[in-house]
């Protein structure tokens, strides 16, 4: 008699799938704006995908918040930082990186992140792993002020080896058409403000892993005295989210809260009535300061960055020494302690830096815009 096959024998356990869905639902619900996320008409039902509907619904413009909204979309992943999470068996922070990689890009347009979706792929259903990953995504969405409205968990037993997994994230937001920031207004004499990163963020980990684990032979449990952490703790430091600090001053401080007041969602706050005092915003990811600032410079404008104008985080000096990496390569691969850049008129620089300080984001004037061929040079 031929062998009888079912989905479980093929590698997909529908019982565990239901367990995963039940475990992650509260992590979605805690992020969702009840005034904007439109719930399905029926309560969740047990079994399979019985959570209601085939797509999420979101009210883009409650109370006519926007006059002429433009949709902003981004997608990204975490990359091989996930390998460090596997070595550490710690999975509840890489979801923050996933959110940050998209929403930090999105705000470079002046837009507000509104919704986030995730894609997670693994070789077999693993409810505890899924919940840990979603915990980080949920935490990131809360910090960014966007609603986690859905996602996909792909079980691919023939694609991934045991212990492997991958993640991708998708963010959508909105910006008023006449408030779009795209670099076209950058002028000679504008100030370049650098916002502190939390560490390596989520770029360059192929090089990091080669240096740390192969060349130096270190383990994630190895203490690093100059960093005051183990290797794994340093390398898993989550990417800093810049959404609320940047949008707070972008909306001209209307997000400020008085003593004793709870912070409101950014989308509960009115948009500033006049154009933004910002000429360019850049998320410093792969390619470092040179590549990412260049993306927003208009023809005939270049940026000069002053070396020593900000404190380079110790992790970068440690990596450079450990791997004998040239300084030019360090600046091409890593953020070197600057995770986000604001380009503005000189008259706004001090107020922006002060606003960021109130949000515990250190920032410094690190350069200026000059006439010249598009690019970044270091003084």
N, C-alpha and C positions, 0 to 999 in steps of 0.2 A: 504494500500500500504506500502511495507517495507520501512524503513528509508533508504535514499540514503547516502552512506558514501563516503568520499574522504580523501585524505592525511591530509588536514587541520583539519578536524574533529577528526582525529586520533592523532593530536598533532603536526604535522609538516607543517609549513606554507612555501610553496615554494617561495612565494613572498618575505618573510622576509629573506629566505636563499639567494636569489639573492642580496638583499640589503646588507647582511653580506659580500658576496663575493666581491661586488663592493667596500665596505668600507675598506677591508683589502688588496686589491691588491697593493696599493701604499706602504704599510708597508713592503710587501715582496720585491718590486722592489728596494727600497732604500738600501737594504742590499746586493743585488746581484752583484757579480763581472762580469761585462760584457764580460771580456776576457775568462771566464770559464763557466758561466751558458749559456747553449745553449737554446735559446728561441724556442717556438713552431713555426711551419712554417706559421701559420695563426694568425691574430689578434684576441683578445678576442671577443666572440659573446655573445649577450644578451641571458639570459635564462639558468637556471640550472647550470651545470658545464661547461659552455661554455668558459673556459679560455684556452683551448688548450691542447690536449694530456692526457695521463693517468699516466705519470711518469715524473719526472724531469731528465734532462740530464746535466752532469757536466764534464768538461774537467779536468781529474785528473792531467795530466802531460803536461801542455802547455810549449813549449820551452824546453822540456826534463829537467824540474826542478829536477825530481828524477831519479836516476839510477835504484834502486831496491826498489820501494815503497811497504810498507805494510799498509793495510787498518786498521784503528783504529776506533772502534765503542763504543758508550756509550748510556745509557738511564737512566732517572731518573725523579722524580716528585718534587713537592714543598711540599707535605704533608699538615698537618693541619694548616700551616701558612695561607693557603687560608681562613680558618675560620676567621682569624684576618682581612683579606681583606674585607670579607663580613660584619663584624661588623663595619668597617670603611667606607664601600661603596666606597672603593678606590681600583681600579683593574689594574692600569697602571704601577705597579712596580713588581708584582709577576712574570711577564714574564721574567724579568731580573734574578730572582732567578731560574726560570726554565732552562734558558740557562746556567747559572753559574754552576748548579749542574752537568750538563753533561760535559761541556767543561773543567771545572777545573779538572775533572777526566781524561779526554782525554789527557791533556798535561802532566800527570804524566808518560806517555810513551815516552815523548820527541816529540810527534806528534803535528801536526798543525790542528786545527779544520777547516774544509772546508765547510761542509754543515750542516744545522739543519732543522729538521722537528718537528712539534708539533701535539699533539692530545688533543682536548678540548671536554669534554662531559658536557652537560647541559640538563635540562628537557624540554626546549623549545627554539626556535630561539630567540636570543636577540642581534640584531646588535650592539647597543651601548656597551654592555658587551664584545662581541667578539672583537670589535675594540680596546677597552681599554686593553684587555688581549694581543692582538697582538701588541699593541704599546710597551708594555714592552718587549715582545719577540724580536721585531725588534730592540729596543734600545740595548738589550743584544747582539744580533748578530753583530750589528755595532761595539760595544765595543770589542767583541771577534774576529772580523775580519773574520766571516764566513757568508756564504750566506744562508738566509732563503728561501728554495726552494719549500716548500709545507707543507701540513698538512691535518688534518682531524678534522672536527667539527661534533661530534655525538650528535644528538638530541634524547634523551632517556626519554620520559615522564613517563615511568613506573619504571625507575631505580632511578631517582633523585627527591627529593622534591623541590618545588619552592624555588629559592634562592640558591640552591646547584649547585656546578659545580666541575669538577676536570680537571687536566692538566697533561700531560706527555710530555717529550721531548726526541728527538733522535738526536745524533750528530755523524757525521762521519768525519774522517780526515785521514792523512797519515803521515808516518814516514819512513825515509830511514832505511832499515834493519840493516845496520851497525851503526846506531845512536840510536837504541832503548835503552831506559833507563828502567831497570826492577829491579834494586837493587842488581844484582848479583856481582857488582864490589864494593859494600860497604865494607870498611875495618876498622879495629880497628884504632882509632885515627881520623877518619873523623869527621868533624864538622857538627852539626845540626843547621841550620838556620831557625828561625821561622818568617813567614811573617804575618803582622798584619791582623786580620779580621776586618770587618766593624761593627760587632755585633754578634748576635746569628746565623746569616746566615739562613739556612733552616732546621735545625735539632733540635730535642728536644721540638717541639712545643706542643706535647701532655702534657708533664710535665709543660711547660711554662703556658699553658692555665689553667691547674688545679690549679697551684699556684696563678696566677694573678687573674683569673676571679672567681674561685670557693672558694679557701681557703681565699684569701684576699678580695674578693668581689669588686675588682676595675673594672672600665669601661675603654674603649679605650680613652675616653675624659679626664680621670683623669690625672692631671699634676703630674710629678715625679720630684721634685726639684733637687735631686742629679743627675738626668740625663739631666735636662734642656729641657725635652720634655714631651709630653703626653705619656701615656702607648701605645696607638696605633701607634704613630710616631716611638717610639723606636722599637716596635715589627715588624713593616713593613719595617725597614731599609733593603735595598736590599743586597743580598749576593755579596761580592766583587769578581770581575772577575780578575783572575791572568794571563790570556792568554798572553797579550802583554808584561807585565813586565817580565814574566818568559821566554818567547821565545826570548825576546830581548837579555838577557844575555846568554841564551842557544845557540843562534846563534852567540855568541861571539861579541855582540855589533854592529853587522852589521845593526841593525835596528835603530841605533842612527841617529839623524837628526841635522843638523847644524842650526845656528840661521837664522830664516827667511824661513826655508824650511818646507814644509808641510810634515806631517808624511805619509809614504807610507803604503800600506797594507803589512802585514808580508809576504804574499805569493808573493809579488813583489820583495822581497829581496832575495839575494842569500844565500844558506845554507852555513854554515861554512865548510871549506874544510877538517877539521880534527875532530876526535871524541870529543864529548862534555866533558867538565871538571866537569860533574855532575854524581854522583853515585846513587842518589835516589831522587825521588820526591813523595810527599804524600799530597793528598787533605784531610784536617781535617774536616770530616763530622760526622755522627753519630758514636759514639764510642770514640770520642775525640782523643787526642794525643796517648793514649795507644794502641787502636785498629788499628788506621790508619797507624801509623809509623810501627807497627809490620808487617803489610801486605807486606812490601818491604824489610824486613831484611833477609839476608841469614842465614842458620844454623850456630849456634855458635857465633852470634853477637847480642848484645843488645844495647839499647840506654839509657843513663842516662840524664835526663832532670833536669836542675838546677832551682829550685824554685826561684822566684824573679828576674829572668834574663830578664823578659819583663813585661811591665805594663798590668795587667789584667784589661780589660775594666770594667767601673763602673756597667754596666748592669748585670754582673755576680754576683758581690757582692750584688747588690740589690735583685736579684732573690734568691740567697742563703739565705739571711737573711729573706726575705719575706716567703719562704717556709720551712725554717729550714732544708735545704738540706745538707747532709754530704759532706765534701770536696771531698772525693773519688768519690761520685756519680756525683758531678759537673764535674770532669775531665773525667768521663766515658761517660757523655751525651753531654757535650758542648765543643766548641772549646777553651773557656777560653781566647779568644783574639788572638789566633794563628790559622789562617785559612788555612795555607799551609806551608809545610816544604820542605826544600832543604837539602840534605846531600851531602857534597863535601869534597875534600881534603882541609886541613887547608890553603894551599897557595892560594886558590881561594875565601875564605870566604869574605875577605875585599872588593874585587872587585865586588862580587855579591851584597853585602849589599849596596855598593855605587851605583851600577846600579839601584837597586830597589828604592833607595832614589830619583834618578832622575825621576822616574815614580810615586813619591809620595806614595810609599808603604814602611812604616816603617818596619824594619827587625832587628833581634837581633840574636846573637849566644846564643842558649838556651840549648845546650847540646853537647854530644859527643858519638861516638860509642866505645864500649868496648867489650872484649870477654865475653861470657856468654850465658845463655839460652835466646832464642829469646823472646823479650818483651821490655817493657819500664818501667824504674824505675825513681823515683824522688829523687834527692839529697836534 
